[in-house]
């Protein structure tokens, strides 16, 4: 998506403000933003539900949305679209697969496969309106997986699911890694951190950060050590690792690496220095965490200049 | 075209399963049964009047003197009034009275059923956004055309149901000598009635594309259908006047009812009028599509 702008209504409310981002193939990308940041609008433009006011969209190298060109190549879970609930899941999926160009027998097999993938095989002949909210959500997610499309957009796939269902669905989505390109929008950043390879952050219709999870959260740059006592041997650490900076706040020691440093080897060195000084380590974590990074970045993006 | 067919079949299945369509079909069935029963009673009264005229004993079951009745001038006047065209009266007199009544009744009722049912076809899914599951996988023209054909199939289903009801009421309350012939005529006429309904299905689909509110779409479609009958009456009056005859002619060309007499033609003579109805229906669908093509979904 390049410089895509979208305004809504006569008032011209700005939903996307020259939004640009890229999604690499074969990866799972988390799409993060506040309510109204433009996530659903961006998905809707990619899926052809809305036309952009300006800018360019290129999907799988085939240009902007065209149902005929993208037949069977794009699967979308729309955030707030009701399912055609007078049908059974198997009828719905068979229909969607036929529209994706499959033959009758292949469509039926595929319908059964995706229903099994979301653990609804035993409800294949139940009318959708008789299913629970969680089951309907899984049916909706499964619709996006019909025919194993090359690109799958999932808008809040785990919303409203209980922890067991969410865990199972997360596994199903994780299994797509490497074979399909998946973009997931969610407010649950913990979930996204567990499942995503890459992250795109949106704020006020603009992309404020994108990159691998490691880059975005600083996993390759920052290590937090929680010590048993607030007396770290800072001079010894700085002498041993001159490319690193060390700060101590109470029992929390923060280690920042310079560029292109093997942080694993450096951590071993820090551990050795701490051990020599007789300082016990209670915990250690890398990076700042996706949630903290997003809050910092979005506050910075919206702060008055 | 494959997508159009898949969508049409899916639409028919959806439409039949909604309670609104079930309510409309039930209303249609009850109206059909009631009207047919009244018609049978009317035939009985006319037979009794004819028996009195011929000074023969009255019959207890309608249909006993059907041959004498259909050959009478009274019946010719009734048929001429129903069909409204002298040139096809001879053909119409040769068909079973119940089949004649069925087609006449369907011409009056089916437009309202067709328009009301079709009006929610697209709007209801735009409102709930369920339409996104299909527009992701097929073009909007294919989607609209598929829904249109699905609603035509639903209308045909309704006319077939009406044929069955008329047949059932007929054999239950009337003497019918050739049941096979009656059934064949009823089934054949269900096709003609469906053809006459095409512009009204188109009207419903057009309304359904214009607004995302199914209730508003239904109001628009039913009002426009009722309006078309009023316009038809006005057009006939204009045609009879000297000053506005041309305007009346033009109006009749663009109104489905203006081609209704042609729908009574013998054999396949109704097909040109049926073709015009199809054209009118597609034109209305295309008119609605101008809005739907640019619509945010």
Interface residues (C-beta under 8 A of the other chain):
Chain A: X44 X47 X48 X49 X50 X51 X67 X68 X71 X72 X74 X75 X76 X78 X80 X81 X82 X83 X84 X86 X87 X91 X92 X95 X96 X98 X99 X100 X143
Chain B: X2 X3 X6 X7 X10 X13 X14 X17 X18 X125 X128 X129 X130 X132 X133 X134 X135 X136 X137 X138 X139 X140 X294 X296 X297
